[in-house]
Amino acid sequence: MRGRGYKVLAAWVMLLSLLFGGVASAATVVQQTSSYVFVDVKTTYWANEAIQSMANQGIITGNPDGSFKPEAAITREQLAKLITLTFGLDLVSDGTQTFSDVTPSSWSYKYVETAKEYLTGYFPAKGKPFFDPQANATREDVAVALVRAMGLDTDNVDADSVLGYKFSDYEDVTPQLANEVAVAVDKKLIQGFPDGTFRPNSAINRASVATLLYRVLKSSYTTATQDVKLDVQVPQQVSDKTVKVTGKVNADAKVYINDEEVENTDGAFAEAYDLDGGEKTYEFVFKAVLPNGRSKTVTKQVTYQTSGPKLTVQAPETANQLTVKITGKVTDSGDNDPEVTINDESAYVAYNGEFSEELTLKEGLNKIVVTAVNKYDKKAVVEKQIMVSLGGPVLTLDLIPETSSSKTITLSGKATDKNDSYPKIYLNDELVGSYGSFEKTVTLKEGDNVFTFKATNKLGKSSTVITKTINFSVGGPVLTLDLIPETSSSKTVTLSGKATDKNDSYPKIYLNDELVGSYGSFEKTVTLKEGANVFTFKATNSLGKSSPAVTKTITFNVGGPVLTLDQVPATSSSKSVTLSGTATDKNDSYPKIYVNDELVGSYGSFNKTVTLKEGENVFTFKATNNLGKSSEVITKTITFAVGGPELTLDYIPETTTSKQITLSGNAKDANDSYPKIYLNDELVGSYGSFSTSVTLKEGSNTFVFKVTNSFGKVTTIEKTVVYTPAPVKE
């Protein structure tokens, strides 16, 4: 199995010893059945139930010779292991050594370190702590361990009243352990002897320890133990030589199958084994071991017995041809190459067991026998019957409409025949196809047109006759108009559209009974009259059929021009300003423009310079077209504010030692090209500039400059020059 060989286990399997020796190579006996039996523990023995239960849970085990030795004493280190397994404690993995006489190399080191909080150790005032692992465990040791492991309260017990009242040797109980011993007695975890003694320092035997731990597990005081979970699924009987076994265990358990460890993936395992030993019963022993050493074993048996081949056959029940394909598949768990025959003729079988054979049949009922035989001479037989009825071709027509508005139509289809690759096809008894298909264009007459179709093969068999009727209704053209507005502000509009006809490529189009298109389309520009304009459209074909008349109404609303003015200022400091703008009209390319009822533009635009009077100047604008329609009147007001001239003086010093200086400058005015300039009321410039020489008197000299324009507006500037003569040199 899986290349590791298969071993049938003996009635007893050697496992790890718990109580004696304590080494990994030591073994204990595990029976293949679900109950646990020791040769020296009879069913009538007082502790039999406890011993068997604890053994089945993997907490205690026996000796290699199949015995349990129930009356033998138990050591302190063995008690540490029992406490660890009973309460499901997690084994320590590292840490500092606590006791000088239990070293990390000792088999019991991990158990002593794990259970040290529950067992009595020895801590002398001087020297190192010790555990005395090989010493016999006492009744006092066990009582204390049970109370501590179960976490029972020891603060609210009166040891003197509990122990002193019951036991004559109460004083032999270690004083610092008296409360814990009292709780163990009070909770009936441990009892005294009939003579009224407790014997705290007496060794305790294996049967007593098993019984005490069994009572704890059955009591309501603890749920601390972690049960070993081992749920195995194995088929009882297989016909395939490969068997799959699966199971569920604790996620932290190690799993063994026939003493070989297998992978535990998150609490589940699955393995496949080859049953190479032939047809017989195979045995599998499963074991799960927790990290703390607790274990569980389950034994399962699988019987391998081959059967005959499995044969499946696919064949039609009926056929309409003389050849047919038979397919199928054969599988056999004990033979990879079984033989297959079809009507006693060998069939080729592929590597995967599939086969396919083509058979020649006769008309009528044909019996097919398929047989599969394996190397063990076991066989499977499947019988099939095929009824062969030779029929005519199968005729399939493409879509044929029930009605048509076209006078020609193309008919097509195909015929298939399993016994003739080229059946013939007839339309109204006329041969229209000799190679299994046809395509025929026919001309229809107005009204009903009846067509019959059939196909024949080389064996003289005919298909079912198919009859189709097409009603030809001659219709008029389809007239489609382009967008026609309901209203227009333009006196001309272009009308257009097209007409299509299945029986005439060039239908004629009429507008108000006037022919406007002879080739299936039209485009006509019409002039509108003011108000509603009605247009009727229709199209006719060569067969005299007309389209439905289409009527459209366009309402022509004559409007005035649209007048647009260029920027007109609200104020001006210049006495003249230029006004301009444009006028557009859908019905007049050259509308006239008026300013204050004066014609200023006859071609849709104007440019007019006007002279302003001081104050507000009002202008009205309008445009008219040749249809007598006017634009909206636009009114604009320009306020003319006359200002004074602008005088600019050249440099004039504030102080000088020269007696004569030249004064100069210029003036400009938006409304007067030649403003006059005065110096101390004397005219010094009439054309916008001046230059004059003046003689200064000693001290301050005041000069008043004044400029006036033709509107009488004045601008004045005053300057002072201080003349200080230069000192005369002697």
Secondary structure, DSSP 8 states (H G I E B T S, - for coil): -TTS------SEEE---SSSS--TT---EEESSSS---TT--TTSTTHHHHHHHHHTTS----TTS---TTSB-BHHHHHHHHHHHTT-----S-----TTS-TTSTTHHHHHHHTTTS--B--SSS--B--TTSB-BHHHHHHHHHHHHT---TT--HHHHHHHH-TTGGGS-GGGHHHHHHHHHTTSS---TTS---TTSB-BHHHHHHHHHHHHHSSS--------EEEE--SEESSSEEEEEEEE-TT-EEEETTEEE--BTTEEEEEEE-TT-SSEEEEEEEEE-TTS-EEEEEEEEEE-----EEEEE--SEESSSEEEEEEEEE-TT-SS-EEEETTEE--B-TTSEEEEEEE--SEEEEEEEEEE-TTS-EEEEEEEEEE-----EEEE----SEESSSEEEEEEEEE-TT-SS-EEEETTEEEESSSEEEEEEE--SEEEEEEEEEE-TTS-B---EEEEEEE-----EEEE----SEESSSEEEEEEEEE-TT-SS-EEEETTEEEESSSEEEEEEE--SEEEEEEEEEE-TTS-B---EEEEEEE-----EEEE----SEESSSEEEEEEEEE-TT-SS-EEEETTEEEESSSEEEEEEE--SEEEEEEEEEE-TTS-B---EEEEEEE-----EEEE----SEES-SEEEEEEEEEBTTBSS-EEEETTEEEESSSEEEEEEE--SEEEEEEEEEE-TT--EEEEEEEEEE-------
